[in-house]
Amino acid sequence: MKRLIIASTSTVHGSGYLEYILPELSIFFKNVNTIVFIPYARPSGISYDVYTAKAKEAFEKIGIKVKGIHEFDNPVDAVKNAEGIFTGGGNTFELVNQLYKNNVINILKEVLENGTPYLGTSAGSNICGVTMMNTNDMPIVYPPSFDTMGLIPFNINAHYLDPDPTSKHMGETRETRIKEYHVFNETPVLGLREGSWLQVTDNQVLLKGEYTARLFRKDAVAVELDTDTIIKQETLS
């Protein structure tokens, strides 16, 4: 049975790393002593050690230890034997590239489908969708595939931003880019705003947090989903 928290971001304005969601995580990971952290996305190019230290500091506040996947001799065994797993944000292209390079992506999908509790933020949430094709990141590396874990039947656009009517910026909006995606692709896309997350229990996907989420489907008008909405298959059709 899947147990996932798929969060748009690790940090909301005015608070520290994971601070806004720590109360939720203390319940979600209540039977976990040590979390395996996957730092492959390397935000701003920081090292795995620096990124892992940041995760350790946050989880210490709720009494949970963290060990980076790079600290294990065998990353596949690390995932296979993990009590809980956290994949942080950063560059989704590099994250997916390293998951394939280290032969981790298939075993990660397997253990999560079998019930290992998982937290993803930003890039770590993008990989829960069918593909990573709705990431906002620059393609700094070329992963073997854009296919990700398909733990939910749609894609995530993390850090979703609404158009600012007062802005003088004339470039593409997030909605414009998702519409471009749907010219060539069928998979629905959920624009997940910062401060909101999905709570996945087996096949139930529940929207949580402060904000609505925006659901995009091919050849359909985008719709707003209220917090505490269960996202059902018929909603995605």
C-alpha positions as CSV (number, residue, x, y, z in Angstrom):
1,M,0.0,0.0,0.0
2,K,1.5,3.3,-1.1
3,R,2.1,6.0,1.6
4,L,3.4,9.2,0.1
5,I,3.6,12.9,0.7
6,I,4.2,14.7,-2.5
7,A,4.9,18.4,-1.7
8,S,5.3,21.3,-4.0
9,T,8.2,22.7,-2.1
10,S,10.5,22.2,0.9
11,T,10.4,25.8,2.0
12,V,7.6,28.4,2.1
13,H,8.2,32.1,2.4
14,G,9.0,33.2,6.0
15,S,9.9,29.7,7.4
16,G,12.8,27.3,7.5
17,Y,13.5,24.2,5.6
18,L,10.5,21.8,5.8
19,E,9.3,23.8,8.8
20,Y,5.7,24.3,7.4
21,I,5.2,20.6,7.0
22,L,7.1,19.1,10.0
23,P,3.9,18.6,12.1
24,E,2.5,16.5,9.3
25,L,5.8,14.6,8.9
26,S,6.0,13.8,12.6
27,I,2.8,11.8,12.3
28,F,3.5,10.4,8.8
29,F,7.0,9.0,9.9
30,K,6.0,8.2,13.5
31,N,7.3,4.6,13.3
32,V,10.5,5.5,11.5
33,N,13.8,5.9,13.2
34,T,16.0,6.7,10.2
35,I,15.2,8.1,6.8
36,V,17.3,7.5,3.6
37,F,17.7,10.8,1.9
38,I,18.2,11.1,-1.8
39,P,20.2,14.3,-2.5
40,Y,20.7,13.7,-6.2
41,A,18.9,16.9,-7.4
42,R,21.6,19.1,-5.8
43,P,19.9,22.5,-5.6
44,S,22.3,25.3,-6.7
45,G,24.9,22.6,-7.3
46,I,25.6,21.9,-3.6
47,S,27.3,18.7,-2.6
48,Y,25.4,15.6,-1.4
49,D,27.0,16.0,2.0
50,V,25.9,19.6,2.4
51,Y,22.3,18.8,1.2
52,T,22.1,15.8,3.5
53,A,23.2,17.9,6.5
54,K,20.3,20.3,5.7
55,A,17.8,17.4,5.8
56,K,19.4,16.0,9.0
57,E,18.9,19.4,10.7
58,A,15.3,19.5,9.8
59,F,14.4,16.0,10.8
60,E,16.3,16.2,14.1
61,K,13.5,18.5,15.2
62,I,11.0,15.6,15.1
63,G,13.5,13.0,16.5
64,I,14.3,11.2,13.2
65,K,17.8,10.5,11.9
66,V,18.8,10.9,8.3
67,K,21.4,9.2,6.2
68,G,22.2,10.1,2.6
69,I,22.0,7.4,0.0
70,H,25.5,8.3,-1.1
71,E,26.8,7.2,2.3
72,F,25.8,3.6,1.6
73,D,28.1,1.2,-0.2
74,N,25.1,0.0,-2.4
75,P,22.4,2.5,-3.2
76,V,20.0,-0.2,-4.3
77,D,20.3,-2.0,-1.0
78,A,19.9,1.3,0.8
79,V,16.5,1.9,-0.8
80,K,15.5,-1.7,-0.4
81,N,16.1,-1.7,3.3
82,A,14.9,1.8,4.1
83,E,12.4,2.5,6.9
84,G,11.4,5.7,5.1
85,I,12.7,7.7,2.2
86,F,12.9,11.5,1.3
87,T,13.9,12.9,-2.0
88,G,14.6,16.6,-2.0
89,G,14.2,19.2,-4.6
90,G,16.7,20.8,-7.0
91,N,17.2,19.9,-10.7
92,T,14.8,17.2,-11.9
93,F,17.0,16.3,-14.9
94,E,20.0,15.5,-12.7
95,L,17.8,13.7,-10.2
96,V,16.3,11.4,-12.8
97,N,19.7,11.0,-14.4
98,Q,21.3,9.8,-11.2
99,L,18.3,7.5,-10.3
100,Y,18.9,5.7,-13.6
101,K,22.7,5.8,-13.4
102,N,22.6,4.2,-10.0
103,N,19.9,1.7,-11.0
104,V,17.7,3.0,-8.2
105,I,14.5,4.1,-10.0
106,N,12.9,0.7,-10.4
107,I,13.6,-0.5,-6.8
108,L,12.4,2.9,-5.5
109,K,9.1,2.5,-7.3
110,E,8.9,-1.1,-6.0
111,V,9.4,-0.3,-2.3
112,L,7.1,2.7,-2.5
113,E,4.3,0.6,-4.0
114,N,4.9,-1.9,-1.2
115,G,4.4,0.7,1.5
116,T,7.7,2.3,2.5
117,P,6.7,5.9,3.5
118,Y,8.0,8.5,1.2
119,L,8.4,12.3,1.2
120,G,9.1,14.1,-2.0
121,T,9.5,17.9,-2.4
122,S,9.7,19.7,-5.7
123,A,12.0,17.5,-8.0
124,G,11.4,14.7,-5.5
125,S,7.7,15.1,-6.2
126,N,8.0,15.4,-9.9
127,I,9.4,11.9,-10.1
128,C,6.2,10.5,-8.6
129,G,4.3,11.4,-11.7
130,V,4.1,9.5,-15.0
131,T,7.0,11.5,-16.5
132,M,9.2,14.4,-15.5
133,M,8.1,16.4,-18.5
134,N,6.4,19.2,-16.5
135,T,9.4,20.2,-14.5
136,N,10.4,23.9,-14.5
137,D,14.1,23.0,-14.5
138,M,16.8,23.7,-17.1
139,P,17.9,20.5,-18.9
140,I,21.5,20.6,-17.6
141,V,22.0,16.9,-18.2
142,Y,20.3,14.4,-20.5
143,P,18.7,11.5,-18.5
144,P,18.2,8.1,-20.2
145,S,14.5,8.6,-20.1
146,F,11.9,11.2,-19.0
147,D,9.8,8.3,-17.6
148,T,9.5,8.4,-13.8
149,M,7.7,6.2,-11.3
150,G,4.1,6.6,-12.2
151,L,2.9,6.4,-8.6
152,I,0.1,8.8,-9.4
153,P,-1.7,8.8,-12.7
154,F,-0.8,12.4,-13.7
155,N,2.2,14.7,-13.7
156,I,3.2,17.4,-11.2
157,N,4.1,20.9,-12.0
158,A,5.7,22.0,-8.7
159,H,5.9,25.6,-7.5
160,Y,2.9,26.4,-9.7
161,L,2.5,30.2,-10.2
162,D,-0.5,32.1,-11.3
163,P,-0.1,35.0,-13.8
164,D,0.6,38.3,-12.0
165,P,-1.8,40.9,-13.6
166,T,0.5,43.7,-12.4
167,S,3.7,42.2,-13.9
168,K,5.3,43.7,-17.0
169,H,6.9,40.3,-17.9
170,M,5.7,39.3,-21.3
171,G,7.1,35.7,-21.4
172,E,5.2,32.5,-21.2
173,T,3.1,31.8,-18.1
174,R,3.1,28.4,-16.4
175,E,-0.3,27.7,-17.9
176,T,0.9,28.5,-21.4
177,R,3.7,26.0,-21.1
178,I,1.4,23.3,-19.8
179,K,-1.0,23.9,-22.7
180,E,2.0,23.5,-25.1
181,Y,2.7,20.2,-23.4
182,H,-0.8,19.0,-24.0
183,V,-0.6,19.6,-27.8
184,F,1.6,16.5,-27.9
185,N,0.8,14.6,-24.7
186,E,-2.3,13.2,-23.0
187,T,-1.2,12.9,-19.3
188,P,-3.0,15.3,-17.0
189,V,-0.9,17.8,-15.1
190,L,-1.5,19.1,-11.6
191,G,-0.2,22.6,-10.8
192,L,0.7,22.3,-7.2
193,R,1.2,25.6,-5.4
194,E,3.8,26.2,-2.7
195,G,2.5,25.2,0.7
196,S,0.3,22.4,-0.6
197,W,0.9,18.7,-1.0
198,L,-0.7,15.4,-2.0
199,Q,-1.2,12.7,0.6
200,V,-1.3,9.4,-1.1
201,T,-2.7,6.4,0.7
202,D,-2.8,3.3,-1.6
203,N,-4.7,4.6,-4.6
204,Q,-6.4,7.6,-2.8
205,V,-4.8,10.9,-3.7
206,L,-5.9,13.7,-1.3
207,L,-5.0,17.4,-1.8
208,K,-3.8,19.0,1.5
209,G,-2.4,22.3,2.5
210,E,-3.4,26.0,2.3
211,Y,-4.1,26.4,-1.4
212,T,-6.1,25.0,-4.2
213,A,-4.4,23.2,-7.0
214,R,-4.9,23.7,-10.8
215,L,-5.7,20.7,-12.9
216,F,-4.9,20.7,-16.6
217,R,-6.2,18.1,-19.0
218,K,-5.8,17.9,-22.8
219,D,-8.6,19.7,-24.7
220,A,-10.3,20.8,-21.5
221,V,-10.6,23.9,-19.5
222,A,-8.3,24.0,-16.4
223,V,-10.1,23.6,-13.1
224,E,-9.3,24.5,-9.5
225,L,-9.4,21.7,-6.9
226,D,-10.1,22.7,-3.3
227,T,-7.9,21.5,-0.5
228,D,-9.1,18.2,1.0
229,T,-10.3,17.1,-2.4
230,I,-9.8,13.5,-3.3
231,I,-8.5,13.4,-6.9
232,K,-10.4,10.5,-8.5
233,Q,-9.9,9.0,-11.9
234,E,-13.0,10.6,-13.2
235,T,-11.6,14.0,-12.2
236,L,-8.7,13.3,-14.5
237,S,-10.8,12.3,-17.5
